[in-house]
C-alpha cells in the first residue's frame, strides 16, 4: 500500500486501527525507504489532501536529450534557480516563452506574475526526479557562482547555447557604428562556465575571445563580446532551425534588424 498504492502512513494506520508510528516500524522492518517531504506532499496533492492543486508535468523531461530539453536546460542554467526545498523557478519578462517551455515540458502549472517585480513572469515546479536530473547535469541550489557547463552531446550544443543566450546573453546596437552596429555578449558569474562556453563557441566556428572580468554591486561578472560580423556567425549557430526551435523572439528580431541595417 505504501509503495504501490502510494497511501500515506496515516491512511494505512487508520485502516488497521493502529498508530502511524507502528505502521512505519513495519515498513522499516521490511526495508522500505520513506518518501521525502516533497514526494509526500505531491501524493497528498494528487489525493486532494492539501489546498494546493496537483499539476502534472513530464518528470522525465531532463532524463533524455532533445533540442527542447537542451534549450530549457540552458535557460535554467542561466536564468533559473532551485530552492533548498526542491522548487525550480524560471523567471523572465517574456510570458509567451514561458508558455512554450511549459508546453514542451507537458506541464499543467500556471505561469504567474512576480509579486516582487513588475513585468516579470515565473514558472515554478517541484518534482524530485526533475531536480535530481538537473543536479546530475550540474544545476544545483545557489548555482550562480559555481554553475558548471554540462556535458552536452554535440547534437544539442546549439540548442543549449541558445538557451544560455536567452537567459544571460544580449544583442544590441553599437551607436558609433552605423552600418555594422550589431554586438552580442554572454555574461556569467561563474568563470568556469564562461570559459567552457567560450571554448565551445570556438569549436562551433566563432573566433577566440578574451574574457573580461567586471566588478559590479552584486559581485563579479565575466563577459565575452562579439562584433557585428561574428554576431552573424553566432546567429547562424543558434538559429539553425528557427522554424521549429524555441527562442526569445525579441532577441531574434534584434538580429534581423541589425542585418537589415547592414544591407541598407
Helices and strands as residue ranges (DSSP letters): H 9-16, H 20-29, H 37-46, H 67-79, E 80-82, E 88-92, H 95-104, E 112-113, E 121-125, H 128-136, G 154-156, H 157-168, E 169-173, E 182-188, H 191-203, E 212-216, E 219-226, H 228-238, H 249-263
